[in-house]
């Protein structure tokens, strides 16, 4: 299927690994020029090398910098004043008991997961509206609906992303600009892989055993009964970024393995 994306320019924040890297690869395969972002130049170079080794025609630009900070966002906007597609993927998570989460940890989670998208959207949305075409997509989580008791601060930021995207979508009425959120489910990103390795080793069990236990006890409503792979989430994101998804706006689209039981 031709998604009619060739010639577009996209920024994918946090795109050196996991879901972000999978999205960047998929967009590049569709002929999109993709700005790759990570915290360090080395990580960005490694990601671009991986993308171009798999796809020699891929068009990639680099922007190293922590977009959870205002100064990095300002530098990015100066270097790339306009994009057609903005994927607000940058995010962090950390399992921690609620009483132990201090103010600094709340602030770090909020700045990275929410304010990174606020700052970039505030810049790019008016330009998209002026051009009468654009896509902004927030990579949220099923945790926006099912706030995880083991990392409440993370869940709060994911809920905020859904509200932010819906509010922004209201400003696009009557235009060809859309703003949507993707609710990803538990996904086998590098962070999740590292967590599984650490916990499995500490408990002297295998990763498959831990994965089965996780879905039996922590996410029992999952219909997938396994961690998704990043490409499964990326497929949904790239479709929403395309002109073919023009009738989807202000939506929280699910790619969470049937974990959420509500039908609306």
C-alpha positions as CSV (number, residue, x, y, z in Angstrom):
1,X,0.0,0.0,0.0
2,X,1.3,3.4,-0.9
3,X,0.8,5.6,2.1
4,X,1.5,8.8,0.0
5,X,4.2,10.0,2.4
6,X,7.1,10.4,-0.1
7,X,8.7,13.8,0.1
8,X,7.4,14.6,3.6
9,X,9.7,15.6,6.4
10,X,9.3,14.1,9.9
11,X,10.8,14.6,13.3
12,X,10.8,11.6,15.6
13,X,11.9,12.4,19.1
14,X,13.8,9.8,21.0
15,X,14.4,7.8,17.8
16,X,17.7,6.1,18.5
17,X,16.1,2.9,19.9
18,X,12.8,1.1,20.6
19,X,9.5,2.3,19.2
20,X,11.1,5.6,18.1
21,X,13.7,3.9,16.0
22,X,11.1,1.5,14.5
23,X,8.9,4.5,13.6
24,X,11.9,6.3,12.0
25,X,12.7,3.2,9.9
26,X,9.2,2.7,8.7
27,X,8.8,6.4,7.7
28,X,12.2,6.3,5.9
29,X,10.9,3.2,3.9
30,X,7.9,5.4,2.8
31,X,10.3,8.0,1.4
32,X,10.1,10.4,4.3
33,X,13.1,12.5,5.3
34,X,13.5,11.8,9.0
35,X,15.2,13.8,11.7
36,X,16.8,11.3,14.2
37,X,17.0,12.5,17.7
38,X,18.8,11.1,20.8
39,X,20.6,12.5,23.7
40,X,24.1,12.0,22.3
41,X,25.8,12.3,19.0
42,X,27.1,8.8,19.2
43,X,23.6,7.3,19.7
44,X,22.2,9.3,16.8
45,X,25.1,8.3,14.5
46,X,24.5,4.6,15.4
47,X,20.8,4.8,14.7
48,X,21.3,6.5,11.3
49,X,23.9,3.9,10.4
50,X,21.4,1.1,11.3
51,X,18.6,2.8,9.3
52,X,20.8,3.4,6.2
53,X,22.4,-0.1,6.3
54,X,18.9,-1.5,6.0
55,X,17.6,1.1,3.5
56,X,20.3,2.7,1.3
57,X,17.8,5.3,0.0
58,X,16.9,6.5,3.5
59,X,17.1,10.2,4.0
60,X,18.1,11.0,7.6
61,X,19.2,14.1,9.4
62,X,20.6,14.2,12.9
63,X,19.8,16.2,16.0
64,X,21.5,15.1,19.2
65,X,20.1,16.8,22.3
66,X,17.9,16.2,25.4
67,X,14.5,17.5,24.2
68,X,13.3,17.2,27.8
69,X,15.1,20.6,28.2
70,X,14.0,24.0,26.8
71,X,17.4,24.9,25.4
72,X,17.6,21.7,23.3
73,X,14.1,22.3,21.9
74,X,15.0,25.9,21.0
75,X,18.1,24.7,19.2
76,X,16.1,22.1,17.3
77,X,13.5,24.6,16.2
78,X,16.3,26.9,14.9
79,X,17.8,24.1,12.9
80,X,14.6,22.7,11.6
81,X,11.9,25.4,11.6
82,X,9.3,23.4,9.8
83,X,8.3,19.7,9.6
84,X,5.3,18.0,8.1
85,X,5.1,15.3,10.7
86,X,6.0,15.5,14.4
87,X,6.1,12.3,16.4
88,X,6.4,13.0,20.1
89,X,7.9,9.7,21.1
90,X,10.5,10.8,23.7
91,X,9.7,9.2,27.1
92,X,11.1,7.6,30.2
93,X,9.7,5.3,32.8
94,X,10.9,4.0,36.2
95,X,9.1,1.6,38.5
96,X,9.0,3.1,41.9
97,X,6.7,3.1,44.9
98,X,4.6,6.2,45.1
99,X,5.8,7.5,48.5
100,X,9.4,7.2,47.4
101,X,9.0,9.4,44.2
102,X,10.5,12.8,45.1
103,X,9.8,16.2,43.5
104,X,12.8,16.1,41.3
105,X,11.8,12.7,39.9
106,X,8.3,14.0,39.2
107,X,9.7,17.0,37.5
108,X,12.1,14.9,35.4
109,X,9.3,12.6,34.3
110,X,7.0,15.6,33.5
111,X,9.6,17.6,31.5
112,X,10.7,14.5,29.4
113,X,7.3,12.9,28.8
114,X,5.0,16.0,28.6
115,X,6.9,19.3,28.2
116,X,9.1,18.0,25.3
117,X,5.9,17.5,23.3
118,X,4.4,20.8,24.5
119,X,7.4,22.8,23.4
120,X,7.7,21.2,20.0
121,X,4.0,21.2,19.2
122,X,3.7,24.9,20.2
123,X,6.2,25.7,17.5
124,X,5.3,23.3,14.7
125,X,1.4,23.3,15.0
126,X,0.9,26.9,13.8
127,X,3.2,26.3,10.8
128,X,1.2,23.1,9.9
129,X,-2.0,25.1,10.2
130,X,-0.6,27.8,7.9
131,X,0.4,25.1,5.3
132,X,-3.0,23.4,5.8
133,X,-1.4,20.0,6.3
134,X,0.4,18.3,9.1
135,X,0.5,15.4,11.5
136,X,1.3,15.5,15.2
137,X,1.3,12.1,17.1
138,X,2.0,11.5,20.7
139,X,3.2,8.1,21.7
140,X,1.3,7.4,24.9
141,X,0.5,4.2,26.6
142,X,-2.3,2.0,28.0
143,X,-0.9,3.3,31.3
144,X,-2.8,6.5,30.5
145,X,-6.0,4.6,31.2
146,X,-4.8,1.9,33.6
147,X,-2.5,3.9,35.8
148,X,0.2,1.4,36.9
149,X,0.6,1.2,40.7
150,X,4.3,0.5,40.3
151,X,5.0,3.8,38.5
152,X,2.1,6.3,39.1
153,X,4.2,9.3,37.9
154,X,4.7,7.7,34.5
155,X,0.9,6.9,34.2
156,X,0.1,10.5,35.0
157,X,2.3,11.8,32.2
158,X,0.8,9.4,29.7
159,X,-2.8,10.6,30.6
160,X,-1.6,14.2,30.2
161,X,-0.4,13.4,26.7
162,X,-3.9,12.2,25.7
163,X,-5.5,15.3,27.1
164,X,-2.9,17.5,25.4
165,X,-3.4,15.9,22.0
166,X,-7.2,16.1,22.2
167,X,-7.0,19.8,23.2
168,X,-4.6,20.6,20.3
169,X,-6.8,18.7,17.9
170,X,-9.7,21.1,18.7
171,X,-7.6,23.9,17.2
172,X,-7.3,22.1,13.8
173,X,-11.0,22.0,13.0
174,X,-11.7,22.4,9.3
175,X,-8.1,21.9,8.3
176,X,-6.0,19.0,6.9
177,X,-3.9,18.9,10.2
178,X,-4.5,16.1,12.6
179,X,-3.4,15.5,16.2
180,X,-3.7,12.0,17.6
181,X,-2.3,9.8,20.4
182,X,-1.3,6.1,20.1
183,X,-1.8,4.0,23.3
184,X,1.0,1.5,23.1
185,X,0.9,-1.6,25.3
186,X,3.8,-3.3,27.0
187,X,6.5,-3.3,24.3
188,X,9.8,-5.0,24.1
189,X,11.9,-1.9,24.0
190,X,15.6,-1.8,25.2
191,X,14.4,-0.5,28.5
192,X,11.9,-3.3,29.0
193,X,14.5,-5.8,27.9
194,X,17.0,-4.5,30.4
195,X,14.4,-4.6,33.1
196,X,13.5,-8.2,32.3
197,X,17.1,-9.3,32.3
198,X,17.7,-7.7,35.7
199,X,14.6,-9.1,37.4
200,X,15.0,-12.6,35.8
201,X,18.6,-12.8,36.9
202,X,17.8,-11.6,40.4
203,X,15.0,-14.2,40.8
204,X,16.9,-17.0,38.9
205,X,14.2,-17.5,36.4
206,X,14.1,-17.3,32.6
207,X,12.9,-14.2,30.7
208,X,10.0,-16.2,29.1
209,X,8.9,-17.3,32.6
210,X,9.0,-13.7,33.8
211,X,7.1,-12.5,30.8
212,X,4.3,-15.1,31.4
213,X,4.2,-14.1,35.1
214,X,4.1,-10.4,34.2
215,X,1.0,-10.8,32.0
216,X,-0.7,-13.2,34.5
217,X,-0.3,-10.9,37.5
218,X,0.4,-7.3,36.3
219,X,-1.5,-7.2,32.9
220,X,-4.0,-10.1,33.1
221,X,-6.5,-8.4,30.7
222,X,-4.0,-8.5,27.8
223,X,-5.3,-10.5,24.9
224,X,-1.9,-10.6,23.2
225,X,-0.3,-12.2,26.3
226,X,3.2,-11.1,25.3
227,X,5.2,-7.9,24.9
228,X,4.6,-6.3,21.5
229,X,7.6,-5.7,19.3
230,X,8.3,-2.0,18.4
231,X,7.4,-2.5,14.7
232,X,3.9,-3.5,15.7
233,X,3.3,-0.1,17.3
234,X,5.2,1.7,14.5
235,X,2.9,0.3,11.8
236,X,0.0,2.1,13.5
237,X,1.9,5.3,13.9
238,X,3.0,5.5,10.3
239,X,-0.5,5.0,9.0
240,X,-1.8,7.8,11.3
241,X,1.0,10.0,9.9
242,X,-0.1,9.4,6.4
243,X,-2.7,11.2,4.2
244,X,-4.8,8.0,4.3
245,X,-5.7,8.7,7.9
246,X,-7.2,12.1,7.2
247,X,-10.5,11.2,9.0
248,X,-8.8,10.3,12.3
249,X,-8.3,13.4,14.5
250,X,-8.3,13.9,18.2
251,X,-8.3,10.2,18.8
252,X,-6.5,7.9,21.2
253,X,-5.8,5.0,19.0
254,X,-5.0,1.7,20.6
255,X,-2.0,-0.6,19.8
256,X,-2.0,-2.2,23.3
257,X,-2.8,-5.8,22.6
258,X,-6.4,-5.7,23.7
259,X,-5.3,-4.9,27.3
260,X,-8.0,-2.2,27.8
261,X,-11.4,-3.7,28.3
262,X,-13.5,-0.5,27.8
263,X,-15.1,-0.5,24.4
264,X,-15.0,3.3,24.0
